């Protein structure tokens, strides 16, 4: 899930029927629940029942709804890439939103932002945090537990006219002028033409930019993963990629992917020419991309090794956190 300019695979097209996107919203009556499915929920759109019996998920105190059901209700369109497990949403304000399975990073008009709850697949449907998707699709939502109903109010965009200027829209909607312009891809008021329609609900997620990686960093990390775990399964490849990224975040190791890979002696391929000759396979490319987008199955691990090969007091002193294939991951 990278901007197209980075030339990393993003999203393709598939059946809309396979897609169900989730939404996340505070759920006061079930705040202590870890995970729960509530069936038979009425989805009420602009005061009218649009779906009589839907399912919503409550996970870690947040509500998730199926995208294939919810996005069209908010005048959006969805495309699903079954290879990358990514959904591309086009909103009524022509924004492009990309979300991936278990990926805590959102791609919004080519920019990457951090989600505080990751989408996930369940029963062949993608579920996403409700509050975020509602804000992104310019809607207000409300849960009525007494009536087992979830209310969606799709908010019209504000049209710019001679009388209804950008400044007036900003003032009437209580939105900072600069934030309003940024939300709609403008830098100055003069760029906005009469007849333009502006979104004035500012998604909270847009205030949380994600780390940006270069194409060179992606390629280098993918090469390292291929050499070290190209023969392993996806989970093992994802874990190796995350060990490198975990090191970058740690104050005990260098602060860039390149420095981590080339420093020290843990990664011999970086020094014997094998890394340069490495050609990442499709699974490695996906695992590397997912790791860079925040999917982490070894969150605290900064080492990996094959216990049949790497022995001695140093390796035995490490605290193992996971095992994937032939590799043990430790901190």
C-alpha positions, -999 to +999 in steps of 0.1 A: +000+000+000+023+027-013+016+057-036+018+048-072+049+069-077+069+045-056+060+017-082+050-007-055+019-029-062-012-012-049-048-023-058-066-041-086-103-048-094-125-076-083-160-084-073-178-058-052-198-087-037-166-101-021-160-069-002-173-058+031-156-029+048-156-022+085-159+009+104-147+018+139-166+040+163-167+042+201-191+017+215-200+028+251-222-001+261-196-027+251-163-009+259-150-038+279-156-064+252-126-077+234-143-092+203-180-098+196-203-102+167-238-086+168-263-098+142-296-085+131-286-048+132-306-023+112-286+001+091-305+033+089-295+057+061-307+093+063-337+082+085-347+052+063-339+016+069-314+006+042-304-028+055-327-047+078-303-074+091-266-066+091-237-078+113-213-055+131-182-065+150-170-050+183-133-055+188-113-038+216-142-014+223-145-004+186-173-010+161-164-025+127-189-028+098-186-046+064-175-022+037-192-038+007-225-030+026-216+003+041-196+022+015-223+022-012-247+036+014-224+066+017-222+071-021-189+054-024-176+027-047-153-003-038-129-024-057-112-054-042-078-069-051-078-106-041-041-109-046-030-080-024-060-083-001-066-046-005-097-025-010-098+007-030-127+030-022-137+060-043-157+086-023-183+110-035-157+138-032-135+117-056-110+108-029-092+074-033-088+054-001-068+021+001-072-002+030-056-037+035-062-067+056-045-063+090-027-033+077-027-003+102-019+021+074-043+040+052-035+053+017-055+085+011-050+103-022-015+089-024-005+099+011+000+073+039-016+077+073-016+056+105-049+039+117-054+032+153-073+000+144-065-022+115-090-036+090-094-074+089-110-101+069-137-123+085-160-146+066-146-134+033-155-098+042-132-069+050-142-050+082-128-015+089-130+009+119-164+027+116-156+062+127-127+065+103-146+053+072-176+075+080-153+106+083-135+097+051-168+092+032-183+124+046-209+109+069-220+110+105-228+078+124-246+069+156-252+036+174-286+030+192-281-001+213-317+001+226-331-003+191-302-024+177-298+002+150-268+019+134-276+053+119-257+067+090-263+103+078-245+110+045-236+147+047-238+166+013-207+184+001-207+222+002-210+238-032-189+269-038-210+298-054-206+336-056-227+338-024-213+307-007-176+314-008-149+291+006-144+315+035-182+313+043-182+276+041-153+275+065-170+298+089-205+282+088-191+247+092-167+257+120-137+244+100-103+261+099-098+276+064-064+260+059-077+226+070-106+229+047-083+237+017-059+209+026-088+184+030-098+192-006-064+193-022-060+230-025-033+254-013-050+287-017-086+300-019-079+313-054-075+277-067-111+268-058-134+275-088-171+284-086-191+252-088-166+231-069-179+209-041-160+208-009-158+181+018-158+198+052-157+169+076-120+166+084-110+129+091-091+126+123-068+100+107-053+127+084-035+142+114-014+110+118+010+107+089+027+073+085+064+068+079+073+071+043+098+047+027+116+052-006+115+027-035+152+020-029+145+011+007+117-012-003+138-029-029+168-034-005+146-048+023+129-071-001+162-084-014+173-091+022+141-109+030+145-130-002+180-141+007+171-149+044+136-163+040+127-166+004+122-203+009+100-197+040+062-190+041+047-156+041+046-153+079+083-161+081+091-135+054+070-109+072+088-116+104+122-112+089+112-078+073+099-067+107+131-075+125+149-050+103+122-024+108+122-031+145+159-024+146+154+009+127+130+020+155+153+008+183+180+031+198+203+001+200+207-002+162+213+022+133+183+043+122+180+034+085+172+002+067+205+003+047+226+009+078+209-019+097+214-044+069+251-035+062+263-029+097+277-058+118+279-094+107+244-108+112+236-105+075+265-121+056+246-118+022+251-080+025+288-085+023+294-115+001+275-104-030+244-126-026+222-096-016+230-078-048+220-108-069+188-114-050+155-113-069+125-112-046+095-134-054+059-124-052+054-136-016+085-117-004+073-085-022+040-087-004+055-095+030+079-066+027+052-042+016+029-053+044+057-049+070+065-014+058+028-006+061+028-017+098+018-053+098+040-068+124+039-104+137+071-101+158+066-067+174+095-068+199+119-090+180+152-075+169+170-109+161+162-139+141+183-171+137+182-208+129+187-226+162+202-256+144+229-234+130+234-205+154+243-218+188+262-205+218+256-184+249+246-152+230+217-169+211+206-189+241+205-158+262+179-142+240+142-143+248+124-160+220+090-145+210+080-165+179+091-193+155+083-193+118+097-221+097+134-226+104+138-192+121+134-183+157+127-146+165+139-130+197+144-098+216 
